Amino acid sequence: MPSRARDDALSEVVGFVLILGVLVIVMSLYQLYVVPAQGREDEIAHLNTIKDQFVDTKTSMDSLWINNQSGITISTSYQLGTLGGYSSGGGITMPLLSPIGSTARIALNMRESNLQRVENFTITTSATSAPGNYPINFTMGKLAYISDNNYWIQQTYYYQMGGVFLKQDDGITARVSPVLSIYKVGDSQATIRMAAIALRGGGEIGGGTPVRVDTRLMEMPAYKVTSDVEWVNLTVDVANREYAEAWLKVFNDTIRRGNIPDTWWTFGISGDDTRGQAYVNIIGSSAVSTNDVSLYVTRADFAVYLQNVAGA
């Protein structure tokens, strides 16, 4: 038996250590680049689904008040985050190589701060003597889906006054315009047609399970507003200036689509982090001697309920 030490197995040990090191590097690179990319794709796809669901809900709600179907309830199920449907894994290693599922919240008429006022829509006209009609002031309400993403930017989709809005890092935009039309008729007449849509109820549900949103058109007396007036003012009071800027853009886009001359209207905005206000004032071709503005308002009050649905 040889007396000197032998290192015949050294190459096998070194080879195993090198292979193990390569595997660790590959898994680290996979977790660093591939897993976040997959997570972003999952969250983007899920938020696109949420957008489509909000648009479907808006369309269904519109069909109720357009056809005067009070008392009928429509339901939509929203999956809160990707935790329930997009992330996957199994065994020992797969969870390490899969994105972490995100969560989210569904909120109905929840304030963003204690200082925030209730979000209202106010309609005033020159016909101040008409009993029971002017001004019209109602709380719009808001149904919001608030993401808690792990890989993608945070986004909030919300329904308000018949419109679907998207809030993210670079501001707020209307993905679907609220139920508001302002357009020119003939050479001097400006016409405003809108639905005063209000959401009644409140609450918030968070996590990663499905949430069912039930919406019912309430039986409410209609606004008796069909007038030829000198001017009409539309004003929104919302959570902060950022939300007011979104509404100001809605007013501006609506007027531009209706070919209203610049001399027929004025607008403005004010506010800070705890309050925002935007308005548009329609005066028609003359704000002094003629009644050049027509106003038609349809009332639609909805009772909204949130219900947690147990996942599989």
C-alpha atoms as a printed R data frame, in Angstrom:
    type eleno elety resid chain resno       x      y       z
1   ATOM     1    CA   MET     A     1   0.000  0.000   0.000
2   ATOM     2    CA   PRO     A     2   1.599  3.308  -1.019
3   ATOM     3    CA   SER     A     3   2.578  5.524   1.873
4   ATOM     4    CA   ARG     A     4   2.179  8.884   0.084
5   ATOM     5    CA   ALA     A     5  -1.160 10.740  -0.174
6   ATOM     6    CA   ARG     A     6  -3.204 10.348  -3.346
7   ATOM     7    CA   ASP     A     7  -5.515 12.927  -5.002
8   ATOM     8    CA   ASP     A     8  -7.225 10.783  -7.610
9   ATOM     9    CA   ALA     A     9 -10.745 12.043  -6.542
10  ATOM    10    CA   LEU     A    10  -9.812 15.729  -6.480
11  ATOM    11    CA   SER     A    11 -10.867 16.366 -10.071
12  ATOM    12    CA   GLU     A    12 -14.343 14.888  -9.426
13  ATOM    13    CA   VAL     A    13 -14.873 17.161  -6.396
14  ATOM    14    CA   VAL     A    14 -13.699 20.236  -8.277
15  ATOM    15    CA   GLY     A    15 -15.948 19.330 -11.203
16  ATOM    16    CA   PHE     A    16 -18.979 18.946  -8.939
17  ATOM    17    CA   VAL     A    17 -18.288 22.287  -7.268
18  ATOM    18    CA   LEU     A    18 -17.971 23.995 -10.655
19  ATOM    19    CA   ILE     A    19 -21.244 22.468 -11.906
20  ATOM    20    CA   LEU     A    20 -22.984 23.522  -8.694
21  ATOM    21    CA   GLY     A    21 -21.624 27.042  -9.117
22  ATOM    22    CA   VAL     A    22 -22.850 27.216 -12.711
23  ATOM    23    CA   LEU     A    23 -26.324 26.061 -11.613
24  ATOM    24    CA   VAL     A    24 -26.433 28.707  -8.886
25  ATOM    25    CA   ILE     A    25 -25.417 31.394 -11.388
26  ATOM    26    CA   VAL     A    26 -28.042 30.257 -13.913
27  ATOM    27    CA   MET     A    27 -30.793 30.182 -11.276
28  ATOM    28    CA   SER     A    28 -29.742 33.604  -9.993
29  ATOM    29    CA   LEU     A    29 -29.832 35.083 -13.497
30  ATOM    30    CA   TYR     A    30 -33.229 33.448 -14.084
31  ATOM    31    CA   GLN     A    31 -34.616 34.948 -10.878
32  ATOM    32    CA   LEU     A    32 -33.047 38.313 -11.638
33  ATOM    33    CA   TYR     A    33 -34.248 38.722 -15.227
34  ATOM    34    CA   VAL     A    34 -36.780 36.091 -16.282
35  ATOM    35    CA   VAL     A    35 -38.997 35.956 -13.168
36  ATOM    36    CA   PRO     A    36 -39.572 39.753 -13.020
37  ATOM    37    CA   ALA     A    37 -40.295 39.819 -16.758
38  ATOM    38    CA   GLN     A    38 -42.839 37.036 -16.371
39  ATOM    39    CA   GLY     A    39 -44.317 38.805 -13.348
40  ATOM    40    CA   ARG     A    40 -44.685 42.044 -15.302
41  ATOM    41    CA   GLU     A    41 -46.411 40.214 -18.155
42  ATOM    42    CA   ASP     A    42 -48.818 38.559 -15.692
43  ATOM    43    CA   GLU     A    43 -49.684 41.839 -13.990
44  ATOM    44    CA   ILE     A    44 -50.072 43.738 -17.278
45  ATOM    45    CA   ALA     A    45 -52.356 41.017 -18.654
46  ATOM    46    CA   HIS     A    46 -54.398 41.001 -15.456
47  ATOM    47    CA   LEU     A    47 -54.853 44.779 -15.414
48  ATOM    48    CA   ASN     A    48 -55.948 44.672 -19.067
49  ATOM    49    CA   THR     A    49 -58.582 42.158 -17.977
50  ATOM    50    CA   ILE     A    50 -59.658 44.517 -15.178
51  ATOM    51    CA   LYS     A    51 -59.983 47.359 -17.698
52  ATOM    52    CA   ASP     A    52 -62.201 45.209 -19.926
53  ATOM    53    CA   GLN     A    53 -64.338 44.235 -16.919
54  ATOM    54    CA   PHE     A    54 -64.821 47.881 -15.938
55  ATOM    55    CA   VAL     A    55 -65.862 48.711 -19.494
56  ATOM    56    CA   ASP     A    56 -68.307 45.777 -19.461
57  ATOM    57    CA   THR     A    57 -69.725 46.939 -16.127
58  ATOM    58    CA   LYS     A    58 -70.120 50.480 -17.476
59  ATOM    59    CA   THR     A    59 -71.923 49.175 -20.576
60  ATOM    60    CA   SER     A    60 -74.259 47.025 -18.489
61  ATOM    61    CA   MET     A    61 -75.067 49.895 -16.134
62  ATOM    62    CA   ASP     A    62 -75.765 52.184 -19.077
63  ATOM    63    CA   SER     A    63 -78.185 49.648 -20.523
64  ATOM    64    CA   LEU     A    64 -80.166 49.644 -17.257
65  ATOM    65    CA   TRP     A    65 -80.801 53.381 -17.041
66  ATOM    66    CA   ILE     A    66 -81.227 53.811 -20.804
67  ATOM    67    CA   ASN     A    67 -83.982 51.176 -20.771
68  ATOM    68    CA   ASN     A    68 -85.320 52.258 -17.345
69  ATOM    69    CA   GLN     A    69 -84.818 48.780 -15.871
70  ATOM    70    CA   SER     A    70 -84.968 49.691 -12.199
71  ATOM    71    CA   GLY     A    71 -84.708 46.901  -9.632
72  ATOM    72    CA   ILE     A    72 -82.545 44.665 -11.832
73  ATOM    73    CA   THR     A    73 -79.161 43.633 -10.411
74  ATOM    74    CA   ILE     A    74 -76.066 42.974 -12.502
75  ATOM    75    CA   SER     A    75 -73.001 41.213 -11.095
76  ATOM    76    CA   THR     A    76 -69.329 41.236 -12.029
77  ATOM    77    CA   SER     A    77 -66.573 39.183 -10.393
78  ATOM    78    CA   TYR     A    78 -63.152 40.811 -10.107
79  ATOM    79    CA   GLN     A    79 -60.017 38.819  -9.298
80  ATOM    80    CA   LEU     A    80 -57.927 40.782  -6.800
81  ATOM    81    CA   GLY     A    81 -54.384 40.640  -8.169
82  ATOM    82    CA   THR     A    82 -52.561 37.783  -9.894
83  ATOM    83    CA   LEU     A    83 -52.368 35.624  -6.765
84  ATOM    84    CA   GLY     A    84 -55.327 33.509  -7.784
85  ATOM    85    CA   GLY     A    85 -54.913 33.030 -11.486
86  ATOM    86    CA   TYR     A    86 -51.532 33.923 -12.963
87  ATOM    87    CA   SER     A    87 -48.706 32.689 -10.702
88  ATOM    88    CA   SER     A    88 -47.963 28.972 -10.573
89  ATOM    89    CA   GLY     A    89 -45.563 26.574  -8.976
90  ATOM    90    CA   GLY     A    90 -45.183 23.096  -7.591
91  ATOM    91    CA   GLY     A    91 -42.751 20.674  -6.020
92  ATOM    92    CA   ILE     A    92 -39.617 22.032  -4.350
93  ATOM    93    CA   THR     A    93 -37.942 24.249  -6.934
94  ATOM    94    CA   MET     A    94 -40.790 25.750  -8.984
95  ATOM    95    CA   PRO     A    95 -41.931 28.354  -6.428
96  ATOM    96    CA   LEU     A    96 -38.408 29.795  -6.515
97  ATOM    97    CA   LEU     A    97 -38.651 30.192 -10.282
98  ATOM    98    CA   SER     A    98 -42.167 31.697 -10.420
99  ATOM    99    CA   PRO     A    99 -43.324 35.283  -9.873
100 ATOM   100    CA   ILE     A   100 -44.827 36.225  -6.531
101 ATOM   101    CA   GLY     A   101 -48.559 36.724  -6.944
102 ATOM   102    CA   SER     A   102 -49.801 40.265  -6.369
103 ATOM   103    CA   THR     A   103 -52.867 41.405  -4.443
104 ATOM   104    CA   ALA     A   104 -55.279 44.324  -4.867
105 ATOM   105    CA   ARG     A   105 -58.271 46.156  -3.363
106 ATOM   106    CA   ILE     A   106 -61.785 46.949  -4.489
107 ATOM   107    CA   ALA     A   107 -63.028 50.162  -2.864
108 ATOM   108    CA   LEU     A   108 -66.458 51.773  -3.063
109 ATOM   109    CA   ASN     A   109 -66.725 55.447  -2.093
110 ATOM   110    CA   MET     A   110 -63.659 55.331   0.144
111 ATOM   111    CA   ARG     A   111 -61.866 58.616   0.844
112 ATOM   112    CA   GLU     A   112 -58.156 58.909   0.166
113 ATOM   113    CA   SER     A   113 -57.594 61.095   3.234
114 ATOM   114    CA   ASN     A   114 -59.483 62.367   6.256
115 ATOM   115    CA   LEU     A   115 -59.408 65.883   4.806
116 ATOM   116    CA   GLN     A   116 -60.974 64.888   1.494
117 ATOM   117    CA   ARG     A   117 -64.477 66.113   0.813
118 ATOM   118    CA   VAL     A   118 -67.203 64.003  -0.787
119 ATOM   119    CA   GLU     A   119 -66.910 64.053  -4.591
120 ATOM   120    CA   ASN     A   120 -69.842 66.017  -5.983
121 ATOM   121    CA   PHE     A   121 -71.168 67.131  -9.363
122 ATOM   122    CA   THR     A   122 -73.085 70.415  -9.440
123 ATOM   123    CA   ILE     A   123 -75.222 71.843 -12.247
124 ATOM   124    CA   THR     A   124 -76.292 75.485 -12.064
125 ATOM   125    CA   THR     A   125 -78.121 77.545 -14.675
126 ATOM   126    CA   SER     A   126 -79.468 81.046 -15.181
127 ATOM   127    CA   ALA     A   127 -82.998 79.743 -14.455
128 ATOM   128    CA   THR     A   128 -82.620 80.076 -10.690
129 ATOM   129    CA   SER     A   129 -86.362 80.605 -10.167
130 ATOM   130    CA   ALA     A   130 -87.355 77.115 -11.356
131 ATOM   131    CA   PRO     A   131 -88.455 75.207  -8.206
132 ATOM   132    CA   GLY     A   132 -86.733 71.924  -7.431
133 ATOM   133    CA   ASN     A   133 -84.450 71.954 -10.452
134 ATOM   134    CA   TYR     A   134 -81.552 74.357  -9.914
135 ATOM   135    CA   PRO     A   135 -78.991 73.896  -8.702
136 ATOM   136    CA   ILE     A   136 -78.640 70.125  -9.073
137 ATOM   137    CA   ASN     A   137 -76.040 68.727  -6.694
138 ATOM   138    CA   PHE     A   138 -75.349 65.028  -6.285
139 ATOM   139    CA   THR     A   139 -72.587 62.804  -4.957
140 ATOM   140    CA   MET     A   140 -71.079 60.914  -7.891
141 ATOM   141    CA   GLY     A   141 -69.506 58.027  -6.003
142 ATOM   142    CA   LYS     A   142 -66.567 55.946  -7.184
143 ATOM   143    CA   LEU     A   143 -65.868 52.229  -7.649
144 ATOM   144    CA   ALA     A   144 -62.105 51.649  -7.749
145 ATOM   145    CA   TYR     A   145 -59.741 48.714  -8.339
146 ATOM   146    CA   ILE     A   146 -56.401 49.541  -6.664
147 ATOM   147    CA   SER     A   147 -53.441 47.341  -7.580
148 ATOM   148    CA   ASP     A   148 -50.626 46.200  -5.291
149 ATOM   149    CA   ASN     A   149 -48.215 45.002  -7.976
150 ATOM   150    CA   ASN     A   150 -44.825 43.475  -7.294
151 ATOM   151    CA   TYR     A   151 -43.272 43.969 -10.746
152 ATOM   152    CA   TRP     A   152 -45.340 46.514 -12.705
153 ATOM   153    CA   ILE     A   153 -46.294 50.121 -11.983
154 ATOM   154    CA   GLN     A   154 -49.240 50.666  -9.659
155 ATOM   155    CA   GLN     A   155 -52.505 51.332 -11.456
156 ATOM   156    CA   THR     A   156 -56.000 52.231 -10.311
157 ATOM   157    CA   TYR     A   157 -59.032 51.761 -12.523
158 ATOM   158    CA   TYR     A   158 -62.180 53.469 -11.339
159 ATOM   159    CA   TYR     A   159 -65.738 54.044 -12.514
160 ATOM   160    CA   GLN     A   160 -67.301 57.441 -11.928
161 ATOM   161    CA   MET     A   161 -70.280 59.224 -13.508
162 ATOM   162    CA   GLY     A   162 -70.463 56.697 -16.345
163 ATOM   163    CA   GLY     A   163 -66.761 56.943 -17.209
164 ATOM   164    CA   VAL     A   164 -63.814 54.587 -16.723
165 ATOM   165    CA   PHE     A   165 -60.622 56.320 -15.556
166 ATOM   166    CA   LEU     A   166 -57.043 55.076 -15.206
167 ATOM   167    CA   LYS     A   167 -54.735 56.496 -12.548
168 ATOM   168    CA   GLN     A   168 -51.006 55.739 -12.571
169 ATOM   169    CA   ASP     A   169 -47.635 57.437 -12.029
170 ATOM   170    CA   ASP     A   170 -47.965 59.926 -14.876
171 ATOM   171    CA   GLY     A   171 -51.477 61.093 -14.023
172 ATOM   172    CA   ILE     A   172 -55.125 60.246 -14.639
173 ATOM   173    CA   THR     A   173 -56.834 59.733 -17.975
174 ATOM   174    CA   ALA     A   174 -60.350 58.786 -19.028
175 ATOM   175    CA   ARG     A   175 -60.230 55.436 -20.838
176 ATOM   176    CA   VAL     A   176 -63.989 55.689 -21.446
177 ATOM   177    CA   SER     A   177 -65.598 59.132 -21.343
178 ATOM   178    CA   PRO     A   178 -68.379 59.865 -18.811
179 ATOM   179    CA   VAL     A   179 -71.966 60.147 -20.034
180 ATOM   180    CA   LEU     A   180 -71.754 63.771 -21.116
181 ATOM   181    CA   SER     A   181 -72.303 65.440 -24.492
182 ATOM   182    CA   ILE     A   182 -71.923 69.142 -25.293
183 ATOM   183    CA   TYR     A   183 -72.491 70.063 -28.928
184 ATOM   184    CA   LYS     A   184 -73.448 72.854 -31.281
185 ATOM   185    CA   VAL     A   185 -76.901 72.982 -32.882
186 ATOM   186    CA   GLY     A   186 -77.353 75.437 -35.746
187 ATOM   187    CA   ASP     A   187 -75.586 78.780 -35.607
188 ATOM   188    CA   SER     A   188 -76.281 79.796 -32.027
189 ATOM   189    CA   GLN     A   189 -77.533 76.917 -29.888
190 ATOM   190    CA   ALA     A   190 -75.417 74.820 -27.512
191 ATOM   191    CA   THR     A   191 -76.959 71.624 -26.169
192 ATOM   192    CA   ILE     A   192 -75.889 69.658 -23.088
193 ATOM   193    CA   ARG     A   193 -77.089 66.099 -22.565
194 ATOM   194    CA   MET     A   194 -75.876 64.064 -19.615
195 ATOM   195    CA   ALA     A   195 -76.732 61.359 -17.126
196 ATOM   196    CA   ALA     A   196 -76.388 62.216 -13.446
197 ATOM   197    CA   ILE     A   197 -75.061 58.814 -12.332
198 ATOM   198    CA   ALA     A   198 -74.561 58.261  -8.603
199 ATOM   199    CA   LEU     A   199 -73.193 55.197  -6.785
200 ATOM   200    CA   ARG     A   200 -74.690 54.508  -3.350
201 ATOM   201    CA   GLY     A   201 -72.947 52.345  -0.787
202 ATOM   202    CA   GLY     A   202 -69.467 51.915   0.612
203 ATOM   203    CA   GLY     A   203 -66.809 49.477   1.712
204 ATOM   204    CA   GLU     A   204 -63.469 47.975   0.791
205 ATOM   205    CA   ILE     A   205 -62.202 44.407   0.245
206 ATOM   206    CA   GLY     A   206 -58.541 43.519  -0.249
207 ATOM   207    CA   GLY     A   207 -56.437 40.415  -0.767
208 ATOM   208    CA   GLY     A   208 -56.043 37.890  -3.561
209 ATOM   209    CA   THR     A   209 -59.499 36.320  -3.822
210 ATOM   210    CA   PRO     A   210 -62.357 37.181  -6.187
211 ATOM   211    CA   VAL     A   211 -64.789 39.946  -5.243
212 ATOM   212    CA   ARG     A   212 -68.298 40.177  -6.620
213 ATOM   213    CA   VAL     A   213 -69.719 43.621  -7.328
214 ATOM   214    CA   ASP     A   214 -73.527 43.735  -7.456
215 ATOM   215    CA   THR     A   215 -75.140 46.828  -8.973
216 ATOM   216    CA   ARG     A   216 -78.856 47.641  -8.944
217 ATOM   217    CA   LEU     A   217 -80.628 50.588 -10.567
218 ATOM   218    CA   MET     A   218 -82.733 52.277  -7.894
219 ATOM   219    CA   GLU     A   219 -86.216 53.642  -8.426
220 ATOM   220    CA   MET     A   220 -85.698 57.377  -8.175
221 ATOM   221    CA   PRO     A   221 -87.713 60.336  -9.495
222 ATOM   222    CA   ALA     A   222 -86.290 61.810 -12.664
223 ATOM   223    CA   TYR     A   223 -84.831 65.288 -12.824
224 ATOM   224    CA   LYS     A   224 -87.288 67.539 -14.655
225 ATOM   225    CA   VAL     A   225 -84.705 69.556 -16.502
226 ATOM   226    CA   THR     A   226 -85.358 70.506 -20.114
227 ATOM   227    CA   SER     A   227 -84.676 74.197 -20.452
228 ATOM   228    CA   ASP     A   228 -83.529 76.928 -22.804
229 ATOM   229    CA   VAL     A   229 -81.363 79.110 -20.607
230 ATOM   230    CA   GLU     A   230 -78.721 81.792 -20.891
231 ATOM   231    CA   TRP     A   231 -75.931 79.728 -19.403
232 ATOM   232    CA   VAL     A   232 -75.169 76.377 -17.758
233 ATOM   233    CA   ASN     A   233 -72.290 75.705 -15.381
234 ATOM   234    CA   LEU     A   234 -70.958 72.189 -14.678
235 ATOM   235    CA   THR     A   235 -68.667 71.830 -11.659
236 ATOM   236    CA   VAL     A   236 -66.960 68.822 -10.066
237 ATOM   237    CA   ASP     A   237 -65.518 68.747  -6.537
238 ATOM   238    CA   VAL     A   238 -63.126 65.809  -6.271
239 ATOM   239    CA   ALA     A   239 -60.385 64.336  -4.079
240 ATOM   240    CA   ASN     A   240 -57.507 66.557  -5.205
241 ATOM   241    CA   ARG     A   241 -56.225 68.662  -8.084
242 ATOM   242    CA   GLU     A   242 -55.001 65.601 -10.014
243 ATOM   243    CA   TYR     A   243 -58.551 64.246 -10.244
244 ATOM   244    CA   ALA     A   244 -59.808 67.723 -11.161
245 ATOM   245    CA   GLU     A   245 -57.313 67.875 -14.052
246 ATOM   246    CA   ALA     A   246 -58.739 64.613 -15.395
247 ATOM   247    CA   TRP     A   247 -62.251 66.077 -15.329
248 ATOM   248    CA   LEU     A   248 -61.093 69.314 -16.952
249 ATOM   249    CA   LYS     A   249 -59.695 67.245 -19.820
250 ATOM   250    CA   VAL     A   250 -63.052 65.441 -20.072
251 ATOM   251    CA   PHE     A   251 -64.855 68.801 -20.342
252 ATOM   252    CA   ASN     A   252 -62.381 70.066 -22.926
253 ATOM   253    CA   ASP     A   253 -62.488 66.909 -25.074
254 ATOM   254    CA   THR     A   254 -66.299 66.834 -24.957
255 ATOM   255    CA   ILE     A   255 -66.584 70.442 -26.115
256 ATOM   256    CA   ARG     A   256 -64.018 69.965 -28.885
257 ATOM   257    CA   ARG     A   257 -65.909 66.951 -30.206
258 ATOM   258    CA   GLY     A   258 -69.125 68.997 -30.208
259 ATOM   259    CA   ASN     A   259 -67.605 71.822 -32.325
260 ATOM   260    CA   ILE     A   260 -68.433 74.458 -29.712
261 ATOM   261    CA   PRO     A   261 -66.757 77.794 -30.631
262 ATOM   262    CA   ASP     A   262 -64.194 79.066 -28.135
263 ATOM   263    CA   THR     A   263 -66.266 82.191 -27.413
264 ATOM   264    CA   TRP     A   264 -69.208 80.094 -26.222
265 ATOM   265    CA   TRP     A   265 -67.569 78.640 -23.115
266 ATOM   266    CA   THR     A   266 -65.083 79.218 -20.328
267 ATOM   267    CA   PHE     A   267 -63.406 76.793 -17.914
268 ATOM   268    CA   GLY     A   268 -61.167 76.721 -14.876
269 ATOM   269    CA   ILE     A   269 -59.490 74.592 -12.240
270 ATOM   270    CA   SER     A   270 -58.325 74.987  -8.644
271 ATOM   271    CA   GLY     A   271 -57.245 72.844  -5.724
272 ATOM   272    CA   ASP     A   272 -54.402 71.117  -3.917
273 ATOM   273    CA   ASP     A   273 -53.628 67.690  -2.396
274 ATOM   274    CA   THR     A   274 -56.858 67.594  -0.364
275 ATOM   275    CA   ARG     A   275 -59.350 69.189  -2.724
276 ATOM   276    CA   GLY     A   276 -59.827 69.733  -6.449
277 ATOM   277    CA   GLN     A   277 -62.423 71.613  -8.443
278 ATOM   278    CA   ALA     A   278 -62.939 71.909 -12.197
279 ATOM   279    CA   TYR     A   279 -65.730 73.686 -14.039
280 ATOM   280    CA   VAL     A   280 -66.968 74.568 -17.499
281 ATOM   281    CA   ASN     A   281 -69.457 77.347 -18.206
282 ATOM   282    CA   ILE     A   282 -71.489 77.183 -21.445
283 ATOM   283    CA   ILE     A   283 -72.985 80.501 -22.600
284 ATOM   284    CA   GLY     A   284 -73.904 79.865 -26.229
285 ATOM   285    CA   SER     A   285 -73.611 82.631 -28.790
286 ATOM   286    CA   SER     A   286 -74.921 85.289 -26.382
287 ATOM   287    CA   ALA     A   287 -74.792 85.308 -22.579
288 ATOM   288    CA   VAL     A   288 -76.958 88.406 -22.099
289 ATOM   289    CA   SER     A   289 -80.186 88.598 -24.101
290 ATOM   290    CA   THR     A   290 -81.001 85.174 -25.571
291 ATOM   291    CA   ASN     A   291 -81.459 81.667 -24.225
292 ATOM   292    CA   ASP     A   292 -78.902 79.837 -26.329
293 ATOM   293    CA   VAL     A   293 -78.224 76.802 -24.127
294 ATOM   294    CA   SER     A   294 -80.397 73.693 -23.801
295 ATOM   295    CA   LEU     A   295 -79.938 71.270 -20.930
296 ATOM   296    CA   TYR     A   296 -81.202 67.688 -20.657
297 ATOM   297    CA   VAL     A   297 -80.339 65.633 -17.565
298 ATOM   298    CA   THR     A   298 -81.248 62.000 -16.916
299 ATOM   299    CA   ARG     A   299 -81.013 60.700 -13.353
300 ATOM   300    CA   ALA     A   300 -79.562 57.264 -12.537
301 ATOM   301    CA   ASP     A   301 -78.884 56.193  -8.941
302 ATOM   302    CA   PHE     A   302 -77.266 52.796  -8.385
303 ATOM   303    CA   ALA     A   303 -77.045 50.748  -5.207
304 ATOM   304    CA   VAL     A   304 -73.686 48.925  -5.205
305 ATOM   305    CA   TYR     A   305 -72.678 46.015  -2.957
306 ATOM   306    CA   LEU     A   306 -69.301 44.311  -2.494
307 ATOM   307    CA   GLN     A   307 -69.122 40.646  -1.564
308 ATOM   308    CA   ASN     A   308 -66.056 38.501  -0.953
309 ATOM   309    CA   VAL     A   309 -66.175 35.283  -2.998
310 ATOM   310    CA   ALA     A   310 -64.199 32.305  -1.683
311 ATOM   311    CA   GLY     A   311 -61.561 31.139  -4.131
312 ATOM   312    CA   ALA     A   312 -60.958 27.551  -5.148
